């Protein structure tokens, strides 16, 4: 009889330990990676977005959402109906593939003749997630004189596809003779076990439906609640202007500025149809209303299209002020001075939108800044110069904001001026004394530090180059920290002394609102990032708690495209695989031959010149800067995990961690 292994021995790691998740299993295992799990609204929104995409394409005029008494929700549209014939390659009904495959849909074909030129993007995973997280889902498609119905439970087909002629018999919803000419109805019963609360937030749902109506003038959006027998329909013929006038608080200082601009087939920089419509109001009081959308998807966390609006407004107002010599001596205008009192609704159309996160709450497409700005700036410049009195009122508002901001910055400076430590010689400081806007970049290596110094905005960006690997400070006593020159320089530059999690450090000396870690996109860069995060978590935890620490994400790829037509050869940068795919899609649409481009992978920041580093990593409008937060895990749990990862005597537990979870890591070697 063989001896039993000791109870403490690690579980066996063999071929059988590797799990391959098929179909919709990944969604059920980790729903939070694919959707919001606080309530089922986002899985309903996936269905709603599909209906809105049909209306956006000009194929439908009505969308109806019904909250049924049994807790299910149905979304009905009068679009083209989901195709239900067999897929030429998969040999399964298309309607079945749409609901059961994570990456199946009509929005991947962006070429000429694609079903959707503009849609909610490829970053979400669509109605298959709705199906995976529903107890039951019924889909009915009305198309080409036929009605098709299929039913799923827990993501699996339980009633195979049935097709009948329109007007014959009735389906489960009793919709026989009333069959529509074309359209889709999806009814889903969300599975409560995947959500913190099974209740739909009515305020958010109402806002979402109302905004769809705003963005699609002439399309009626109806909400029916069977429980309280109430129904409401939104139909805005005046679009954005009507909506903003009803929503803003306070009287506008000048009339609303609205307009739109879209690229035509002659455009050198953008795809045909890309562009934006906007409506902006400036008020002296009340909370500003700010709503933005990309291809009708609400982007609650903003993104590069909002940056484009801000850039366009600021540039136009600044040039008006300069033209009329309105700026008092010593006042420096910043974008926030113009933007602070602006309320707006912005609706952008972008061919291949790249979103941050599966729930598409922030747009990351870098081109969207230039796209929106290129239409807003000339339109506002023209409008201001046609209405000089309004232009002067707007200039007055912006100058007043700049003066109060500068005054606040000077007050802070006086308080700090006594006993200032000597700043490290290699720190290239910024000119502004306004802590809220100032940023310091801790840059890996001198060569990258040189590019960053030349490429930065001298007004509010400081650069501190770091030589070599930073010390692992997890087990270094606070008293011994300053023996290391790099750490001494970091502490003096940011103006805060090392402290523990329970201390109350003096943050009044803080010199920068954002402390940004900027390292290469390769493995060494990730190591330096981890060492710096370890330093901040162990010895400057209050900076993380108060939201001052950030990680910059430089690009991983560069795409060199050949000259095409009137367009000269160009370079584009991709932060990740998703953005690289979007760039290549765009080149294909522009008629570039497959493989005529060259893709190079960045090894380090030093390979970029100053202009490239500004465009990709330093420019607030186009960079990707991630805030460092503690998240839902408590301080103790995070501390234990970092001890396991960074502690000197923890090799055995690190090995065990890698054996247990090594297969779940996505690594690019």
VEXLUMKOL-192699 format. One record per residue (C-alpha): residue number from 1; x negated, y negated, z. Coordinates in steps of 0.25 Angstrom, whole numbers. Layout:
<sites>
SITE   n    px    py    pz
SITE NUM     X     Y     Z
...
</sites>
This chain:
<sites>
SITE   n    px    py    pz
SITE   1     0     0     0
SITE   2    -6   -13    -4
SITE   3    -8   -24     6
SITE   4     2   -36     5
SITE   5    -4   -49     1
SITE   6    -5   -60    12
SITE   7     7   -69    13
SITE   8    -1   -81    10
SITE   9    -7   -76    -3
SITE  10    -3   -85   -15
SITE  11     8   -79   -24
SITE  12     2   -72   -36
SITE  13     0   -80   -49
SITE  14     1   -71   -61
SITE  15     7   -71   -75
SITE  16    21   -69   -68
SITE  17    20   -82   -61
SITE  18    22   -90   -73
SITE  19    36   -94   -76
SITE  20    41   -98   -89
SITE  21    53  -107   -88
SITE  22    63  -105  -100
SITE  23    74  -113  -106
SITE  24    80  -122   -95
SITE  25    73  -116   -83
SITE  26    63  -127   -82
SITE  27    75  -137   -80
SITE  28    81  -128   -69
SITE  29    68  -126   -62
SITE  30    64  -140   -62
SITE  31    76  -149   -65
SITE  32    69  -162   -60
SITE  33    59  -161   -71
SITE  34    70  -162   -82
SITE  35    81  -171   -75
SITE  36    85  -179   -63
SITE  37    90  -170   -52
SITE  38    96  -180   -43
SITE  39   109  -178   -50
SITE  40   114  -173   -64
SITE  41   115  -186   -71
SITE  42   103  -184   -79
SITE  43   107  -171   -85
SITE  44   121  -177   -89
SITE  45   113  -189   -95
SITE  46   105  -179  -104
SITE  47   119  -176  -111
SITE  48   123  -190  -111
SITE  49   110  -194  -118
SITE  50   113  -184  -129
SITE  51   127  -190  -131
SITE  52   121  -204  -131
SITE  53   110  -200  -141
SITE  54   122  -196  -150
SITE  55   128  -210  -149
SITE  56   115  -217  -150
SITE  57   113  -210  -163
SITE  58   127  -216  -168
SITE  59   134  -202  -167
SITE  60   143  -205  -156
SITE  61   152  -215  -149
SITE  62   157  -209  -136
SITE  63   151  -202  -124
SITE  64   159  -197  -113
SITE  65   154  -191   -99
SITE  66   164  -184   -91
SITE  67   162  -180   -76
SITE  68   171  -168   -74
SITE  69   178  -164   -61
SITE  70   170  -151   -60
SITE  71   156  -159   -60
SITE  72   153  -157   -74
SITE  73   149  -168   -84
SITE  74   152  -169   -99
SITE  75   146  -178  -109
SITE  76   154  -180  -122
SITE  77   149  -187  -135
SITE  78   154  -189  -149
SITE  79   140  -187  -156
SITE  80   136  -176  -166
SITE  81   137  -164  -156
SITE  82   126  -155  -153
SITE  83   123  -146  -165
SITE  84   127  -131  -162
SITE  85   121  -124  -174
SITE  86   109  -114  -172
SITE  87    96  -121  -171
SITE  88    87  -117  -183
SITE  89    75  -113  -175
SITE  90    81  -109  -161
SITE  91    93  -101  -167
SITE  92   102  -106  -156
SITE  93   113  -116  -156
SITE  94   107  -130  -155
SITE  95   117  -134  -144
SITE  96   112  -122  -135
SITE  97    98  -126  -137
SITE  98   101  -141  -134
SITE  99   106  -137  -120
SITE 100    96  -125  -117
SITE 101    82  -129  -122
SITE 102    74  -140  -115
SITE 103    69  -147  -128
SITE 104    80  -145  -138
SITE 105    88  -156  -144
SITE 106    90  -166  -155
SITE 107    81  -177  -150
SITE 108    67  -170  -154
SITE 109    69  -172  -169
SITE 110    65  -187  -170
SITE 111    62  -186  -185
SITE 112    70  -192  -196
SITE 113    84  -184  -196
SITE 114    82  -181  -181
SITE 115    95  -180  -173
SITE 116    91  -191  -164
SITE 117    82  -202  -167
SITE 118    84  -209  -154
SITE 119    87  -201  -142
SITE 120    84  -200  -127
SITE 121    71  -194  -129
SITE 122    63  -181  -128
SITE 123    59  -182  -114
SITE 124    71  -177  -107
SITE 125    75  -163  -110
SITE 126    90  -165  -113
SITE 127   103  -158  -111
SITE 128    96  -144  -108
SITE 129    93  -150   -94
SITE 130   107  -153   -92
SITE 131   111  -139   -96
SITE 132   100  -133   -87
SITE 133   105  -140   -75
SITE 134   120  -138   -77
SITE 135   128  -127   -72
SITE 136   136  -127   -85
SITE 137   135  -135   -98
SITE 138   145  -135  -109
SITE 139   141  -141  -122
SITE 140   151  -144  -134
SITE 141   147  -150  -147
SITE 142   157  -155  -158
SITE 143   150  -155  -171
SITE 144   153  -153  -186
SITE 145   168  -149  -184
SITE 146   164  -138  -173
SITE 147   164  -138  -158
SITE 148   152  -130  -151
SITE 149   152  -126  -136
SITE 150   141  -120  -127
SITE 151   141  -118  -112
SITE 152   129  -117  -103
SITE 153   127  -113   -88
SITE 154   114  -116   -81
SITE 155   108  -119   -94
SITE 156   112  -106  -101
SITE 157   122  -103  -112
SITE 158   134   -96  -106
SITE 159   144   -99  -117
SITE 160   137   -98  -130
SITE 161   140  -108  -141
SITE 162   154  -108  -147
SITE 163   158  -116  -159
SITE 164   172  -119  -164
SITE 165   178  -128  -174
SITE 166   183  -142  -169
SITE 167   198  -142  -166
SITE 168   199  -127  -164
SITE 169   201  -122  -150
SITE 170   196  -129  -137
SITE 171   183  -128  -130
SITE 172   181  -127  -115
SITE 173   183  -142  -113
SITE 174   197  -141  -120
SITE 175   192  -149  -132
SITE 176   198  -142  -144
SITE 177   206  -151  -153
SITE 178   200  -164  -147
SITE 179   186  -159  -152
SITE 180   177  -171  -156
SITE 181   171  -172  -170
SITE 182   157  -172  -164
SITE 183   150  -173  -151
SITE 184   145  -166  -139
SITE 185   151  -163  -125
SITE 186   142  -157  -114
SITE 187   148  -154  -100
SITE 188   138  -150   -89
SITE 189   140  -145   -75
SITE 190   127  -150   -68
SITE 191   121  -139   -58
SITE 192   120  -146   -45
SITE 193   108  -137   -40
SITE 194    99  -145   -49
SITE 195   103  -159   -44
SITE 196   102  -166   -30
SITE 197   116  -171   -32
SITE 198   126  -165   -42
SITE 199   134  -179   -42
SITE 200   132  -188   -54
SITE 201   128  -202   -50
SITE 202   140  -210   -56
SITE 203   133  -223   -56
SITE 204   121  -218   -64
SITE 205   131  -210   -74
SITE 206   139  -222   -76
SITE 207   127  -231   -79
SITE 208   122  -221   -89
SITE 209   135  -220   -97
SITE 210   137  -235   -97
SITE 211   123  -237  -102
SITE 212   125  -227  -113
SITE 213   137  -236  -117
SITE 214   128  -249  -116
SITE 215   117  -243  -125
SITE 216   127  -238  -136
SITE 217   136  -249  -139
SITE 218   149  -243  -145
SITE 219   147  -230  -138
SITE 220   158  -227  -127
SITE 221   153  -219  -115
SITE 222   164  -213  -106
SITE 223   163  -207   -92
SITE 224   174  -199   -87
SITE 225   175  -194   -72
SITE 226   185  -183   -71
SITE 227   184  -183   -56
SITE 228   190  -197   -54
SITE 229   197  -198   -67
SITE 230   189  -211   -71
SITE 231   183  -214   -85
SITE 232   174  -225   -90
SITE 233   169  -229  -104
SITE 234   158  -238  -107
SITE 235   157  -244  -121
SITE 236   148  -257  -124
SITE 237   149  -263  -137
SITE 238   140  -274  -133
SITE 239   129  -265  -128
SITE 240   117  -269  -119
SITE 241   122  -284  -118
SITE 242   136  -281  -112
SITE 243   130  -271  -102
SITE 244   119  -280   -97
SITE 245   129  -292   -95
SITE 246   138  -283   -87
SITE 247   126  -277   -79
SITE 248   117  -289   -75
SITE 249   118  -297   -62
SITE 250   116  -312   -62
SITE 251   117  -321   -74
SITE 252   107  -320   -85
SITE 253    98  -332   -86
SITE 254    98  -332  -101
SITE 255   108  -324  -111
SITE 256   105  -309  -112
SITE 257    94  -306  -122
SITE 258    98  -294  -130
SITE 259    94  -287  -143
SITE 260    89  -275  -150
SITE 261    78  -271  -160
SITE 262    75  -258  -167
SITE 263    64  -253  -176
SITE 264    67  -251  -191
SITE 265    61  -242  -201
SITE 266    50  -252  -204
SITE 267    45  -253  -190
SITE 268    30  -250  -188
SITE 269    30  -247  -173
SITE 270    43  -240  -170
SITE 271    53  -230  -175
SITE 272    65  -234  -183
SITE 273    76  -237  -173
SITE 274    67  -238  -160
SITE 275    70  -251  -153
SITE 276    78  -257  -142
SITE 277    91  -265  -138
SITE 278    90  -274  -125
SITE 279    98  -284  -117
SITE 280    91  -293  -107
SITE 281    96  -302   -96
SITE 282    88  -311   -87
SITE 283    94  -315   -74
SITE 284    89  -322   -62
SITE 285    96  -314   -51
SITE 286   102  -300   -49
SITE 287    95  -286   -51
SITE 288    90  -285   -66
SITE 289    98  -274   -74
SITE 290    88  -265   -82
SITE 291    92  -254   -90
SITE 292    84  -247  -101
SITE 293    87  -236  -111
SITE 294    80  -228  -121
SITE 295    89  -221  -132
SITE 296   100  -223  -122
SITE 297    93  -216  -110
SITE 298    92  -225   -98
SITE 299    78  -227   -94
SITE 300    80  -231   -79
SITE 301    65  -232   -76
SITE 302    63  -241   -88
SITE 303    51  -238   -97
SITE 304    43  -243  -109
SITE 305    56  -249  -116
SITE 306    58  -258  -104
SITE 307    44  -262  -104
SITE 308    46  -266  -119
SITE 309    58  -275  -115
SITE 310    49  -281  -104
SITE 311    38  -283  -113
SITE 312    47  -289  -124
SITE 313    54  -299  -114
SITE 314    41  -303  -108
SITE 315    33  -306  -121
SITE 316    45  -314  -127
SITE 317    47  -322  -114
SITE 318    32  -325  -112
SITE 319    30  -329  -127
SITE 320    43  -339  -125
SITE 321    36  -345  -112
SITE 322    23  -346  -119
SITE 323    30  -352  -132
SITE 324    37  -363  -123
SITE 325    25  -365  -113
SITE 326    34  -362  -101
SITE 327    24  -354   -92
SITE 328    19  -363   -80
SITE 329     4  -363   -78
SITE 330    -1  -351   -70
SITE 331    11  -342   -72
SITE 332     9  -329   -78
SITE 333    21  -322   -84
SITE 334    23  -307   -83
SITE 335    33  -297   -89
SITE 336    40  -295   -76
SITE 337    43  -310   -75
SITE 338    51  -309   -87
SITE 339    57  -296   -84
SITE 340    60  -297   -69
SITE 341    74  -304   -72
SITE 342    78  -296   -84
SITE 343    90  -287   -85
SITE 344    90  -278   -97
SITE 345    96  -266  -104
SITE 346    87  -260  -114
SITE 347    90  -249  -124
SITE 348    78  -244  -132
SITE 349    78  -234  -143
SITE 350    65  -226  -144
SITE 351    62  -214  -154
SITE 352    54  -205  -145
SITE 353    56  -210  -130
SITE 354    47  -205  -120
SITE 355    52  -205  -106
SITE 356    46  -203   -92
SITE 357    53  -191   -85
SITE 358    64  -182   -90
SITE 359    75  -191   -86
SITE 360    70  -202   -96
SITE 361    71  -213   -86
SITE 362    58  -221   -91
SITE 363    54  -223  -106
SITE 364    39  -221  -108
SITE 365    38  -223  -123
SITE 366    26  -232  -125
SITE 367    31  -238  -138
SITE 368    44  -243  -132
SITE 369    37  -255  -126
SITE 370    33  -260  -139
SITE 371    47  -256  -145
SITE 372    56  -264  -136
SITE 373    46  -275  -134
SITE 374    45  -277  -149
SITE 375    60  -279  -151
SITE 376    63  -287  -138
SITE 377    51  -297  -138
SITE 378    54  -304  -152
SITE 379    69  -304  -149
SITE 380    67  -311  -136
SITE 381    57  -321  -141
SITE 382    66  -325  -152
SITE 383    78  -326  -143
SITE 384    71  -334  -133
SITE 385    66  -344  -144
SITE 386    80  -345  -149
SITE 387    85  -348  -135
SITE 388    74  -356  -129
SITE 389    82  -361  -117
SITE 390    85  -346  -113
SITE 391    70  -343  -115
SITE 392    66  -354  -105
SITE 393    76  -349   -95
SITE 394    70  -335   -96
SITE 395    55  -341   -96
SITE 396    59  -348   -83
SITE 397    64  -335   -76
SITE 398    51  -328   -80
SITE 399    42  -339   -76
SITE 400    49  -340   -62
SITE 401    47  -325   -60
SITE 402    32  -326   -64
SITE 403    30  -337   -54
SITE 404    37  -330   -42
SITE 405    29  -317   -45
SITE 406    15  -325   -46
SITE 407    19  -332   -33
SITE 408    22  -319   -26
SITE 409     8  -314   -31
SITE 410     1  -325   -25
SITE 411     7  -323   -11
SITE 412     2  -309   -11
SITE 413   -12  -314   -15
SITE 414   -13  -324    -3
SITE 415   -10  -313     7
SITE 416   -21  -304     2
SITE 417   -32  -313     0
SITE 418   -38  -312    14
SITE 419   -49  -301    15
SITE 420   -48  -295     1
SITE 421   -57  -283    -1
SITE 422   -67  -285   -13
SITE 423   -61  -278   -25
SITE 424   -69  -267   -31
SITE 425   -78  -272   -43
SITE 426   -72  -262   -53
SITE 427   -58  -266   -51
SITE 428   -53  -275   -63
SITE 429   -42  -283   -56
SITE 430   -30  -289   -62
SITE 431   -26  -304   -62
SITE 432   -13  -304   -55
SITE 433   -11  -304   -40
SITE 434     4  -299   -41
SITE 435     3  -285   -34
SITE 436    17  -281   -40
SITE 437    11  -281   -55
SITE 438    -4  -278   -52
SITE 439    -9  -264   -56
SITE 440   -22  -257   -53
SITE 441   -27  -245   -62
SITE 442   -36  -235   -55
SITE 443   -43  -231   -68
SITE 444   -51  -218   -70
SITE 445   -65  -221   -76
SITE 446   -73  -234   -80
SITE 447   -70  -233   -95
SITE 448   -55  -232   -93
SITE 449   -56  -243   -83
SITE 450   -63  -252   -94
SITE 451   -51  -249  -103
SITE 452   -41  -252   -92
SITE 453   -48  -265   -89
SITE 454   -47  -270  -103
SITE 455   -33  -264  -106
SITE 456   -26  -269   -93
SITE 457   -17  -281   -90
SITE 458   -27  -290   -83
SITE 459   -15  -297   -76
SITE 460   -11  -286   -67
SITE 461   -19  -273   -70
SITE 462   -32  -270   -62
SITE 463   -41  -258   -65
SITE 464   -50  -250   -56
SITE 465   -59  -240   -63
SITE 466   -62  -227   -55
SITE 467   -75  -220   -57
SITE 468   -75  -205   -57
SITE 469   -65  -196   -49
SITE 470   -59  -203   -36
SITE 471   -62  -196   -23
SITE 472   -52  -186   -18
SITE 473   -47  -193    -6
SITE 474   -37  -183     0
SITE 475   -46  -179    11
SITE 476   -54  -192    13
SITE 477   -52  -200    25
SITE 478   -47  -214    23
SITE 479   -60  -220    30
SITE 480   -69  -213    20
SITE 481   -61  -217     8
SITE 482   -69  -230     5
SITE 483   -82  -222     4
SITE 484   -77  -219   -10
SITE 485   -79  -232   -19
SITE 486   -67  -228   -29
SITE 487   -57  -227   -17
SITE 488   -62  -240   -10
SITE 489   -61  -247   -24
SITE 490   -46  -242   -26
SITE 491   -42  -246   -11
SITE 492   -48  -260   -12
SITE 493   -43  -263   -26
SITE 494   -28  -259   -23
SITE 495   -29  -267    -9
SITE 496   -24  -256     0
SITE 497   -32  -248    11
SITE 498   -31  -233    11
SITE 499   -20  -228    21
SITE 500   -12  -216    25
SITE 501     3  -212    23
SITE 502     7  -217    36
SITE 503    -1  -230    36
SITE 504     5  -244    33
SITE 505    -6  -249    24
SITE 506    -7  -264    21
SITE 507    -2  -265     6
SITE 508    -2  -280     5
SITE 509   -16  -279    -1
SITE 510   -11  -270   -12
SITE 511   -17  -277   -25
SITE 512    -9  -269   -36
SITE 513     6  -265   -37
SITE 514     1  -253   -45
SITE 515   -11  -244   -42
SITE 516   -12  -235   -55
SITE 517   -20  -223   -57
SITE 518   -26  -222   -71
SITE 519   -33  -210   -75
SITE 520   -36  -202   -88
SITE 521   -24  -193   -93
SITE 522   -34  -180   -92
SITE 523   -36  -171   -80
SITE 524   -47  -179   -74
SITE 525   -38  -191   -74
SITE 526   -27  -183   -67
SITE 527   -38  -179   -56
SITE 528   -41  -194   -54
SITE 529   -27  -197   -53
SITE 530   -25  -186   -43
SITE 531   -37  -191   -34
SITE 532   -31  -206   -35
SITE 533   -17  -201   -31
SITE 534   -23  -193   -20
SITE 535   -30  -206   -15
SITE 536   -18  -214   -15
SITE 537    -9  -204    -8
SITE 538   -19  -201     3
SITE 539   -25  -215     5
SITE 540   -15  -225    -1
SITE 541    -1  -218     1
SITE 542     7  -231     3
SITE 543     3  -236   -11
SITE 544    10  -223   -17
SITE 545    22  -225    -7
SITE 546    23  -240   -12
SITE 547    23  -236   -26
SITE 548     9  -243   -30
SITE 549     2  -230   -36
SITE 550     4  -226   -51
SITE 551    -3  -217   -61
SITE 552    -5  -221   -75
SITE 553    -3  -211   -86
SITE 554   -12  -214   -98
SITE 555    -9  -207  -111
SITE 556   -14  -193  -114
SITE 557   -13  -194  -130
SITE 558   -16  -203  -141
SITE 559   -10  -202  -155
SITE 560   -17  -208  -167
SITE 561    -7  -209  -178
SITE 562   -11  -212  -192
SITE 563    -6  -224  -200
SITE 564     8  -222  -206
SITE 565    15  -231  -216
SITE 566    14  -246  -211
SITE 567     9  -241  -197
SITE 568    -6  -240  -194
SITE 569   -12  -229  -187
SITE 570    -9  -229  -172
SITE 571   -12  -224  -158
SITE 572    -1  -219  -148
SITE 573    -3  -214  -134
SITE 574     5  -203  -127
SITE 575     5  -201  -112
SITE 576    10  -187  -113
SITE 577    14  -176  -122
SITE 578    28  -181  -123
SITE 579    24  -195  -128
SITE 580    14  -188  -138
SITE 581    26  -181  -144
SITE 582    34  -194  -145
SITE 583    22  -201  -152
SITE 584    21  -189  -162
SITE 585    36  -189  -165
SITE 586    35  -204  -168
SITE 587    24  -202  -178
SITE 588    31  -190  -185
SITE 589    43  -199  -186
SITE 590    34  -210  -192
SITE 591    30  -200  -203
SITE 592    16  -197  -198
SITE 593    12  -183  -203
SITE 594    11  -172  -192
SITE 595    -3  -172  -186
SITE 596    -8  -185  -193
SITE 597    -9  -191  -179
SITE 598   -21  -188  -169
SITE 599   -18  -185  -155
SITE 600   -29  -187  -145
SITE 601   -29  -184  -130
SITE 602   -34  -195  -120
SITE 603   -45  -190  -111
SITE 604   -46  -203  -103
SITE 605   -43  -217  -102
SITE 606   -57  -221  -106
SITE 607   -53  -217  -121
SITE 608   -43  -228  -122
SITE 609   -46  -242  -125
SITE 610   -40  -254  -117
SITE 611   -28  -256  -126
SITE 612   -24  -241  -126
SITE 613   -26  -241  -111
SITE 614   -17  -253  -109
SITE 615    -6  -247  -119
SITE 616    -5  -233  -113
SITE 617    -9  -235   -98
SITE 618    -9  -249   -93
SITE 619     2  -257  -100
SITE 620    14  -257   -90
SITE 621    24  -255  -102
SITE 622    18  -243  -108
SITE 623    10  -236   -98
SITE 624    15  -224   -89
SITE 625    12  -227   -75
SITE 626    17  -217   -64
SITE 627    20  -221   -50
SITE 628    15  -212   -39
SITE 629    25  -208   -29
SITE 630    27  -198   -18
SITE 631    40  -193   -24
SITE 632    49  -184   -16
SITE 633    38  -176    -9
SITE 634    35  -181     5
SITE 635    21  -186     8
SITE 636    18  -174    16
SITE 637    21  -164     5
SITE 638    13  -173    -5
SITE 639     1  -174     5
SITE 640     1  -158     6
SITE 641     1  -157    -9
SITE 642   -10  -167   -11
SITE 643   -18  -160     0
SITE 644   -17  -147    -8
SITE 645   -21  -153   -21
SITE 646   -32  -163   -16
SITE 647   -37  -157    -2
SITE 648   -51  -151    -2
SITE 649   -48  -138     5
SITE 650   -36  -135    -3
SITE 651   -42  -127   -14
SITE 652   -34  -114   -11
SITE 653   -20  -121   -10
SITE 654   -23  -129   -23
SITE 655   -26  -115   -30
SITE 656   -13  -110   -24
SITE 657    -5  -122   -29
SITE 658   -11  -120   -43
SITE 659    -8  -105   -43
SITE 660     7  -108   -39
SITE 661     9  -120   -48
SITE 662    -2  -119   -59
SITE 663     8  -114   -69
SITE 664    17  -126   -68
SITE 665     7  -137   -71
SITE 666     6  -143   -85
SITE 667    -8  -146   -88
SITE 668   -15  -151  -100
SITE 669   -30  -147  -100
</sites>
